[in-house]
């Protein structure tokens, strides 16, 4: 049960991370008028991507730990 919930959360995090990365890669940060605002938008989005990647890594680690525990319990 817990692994299903964690997998669903991981999928949502991955989707959000991909959407943000796609927006940055396709020039979404360039919608700001001034260069300093472009840099700020880029940095903010880079931080979002990093945070989502860290969250996903934590979830994947927990899923691995659950799998290992399940193997030991059988």
Secondary structure, DSSP 8 states (H G I E B T S, - for coil): -HHHHHHHHHHHHHHHHHHHHHHHHTTGGGGSSSHHHHHHHHHHHHHHHHHHHHHHHHHHHHHHHHHHHHHHH-
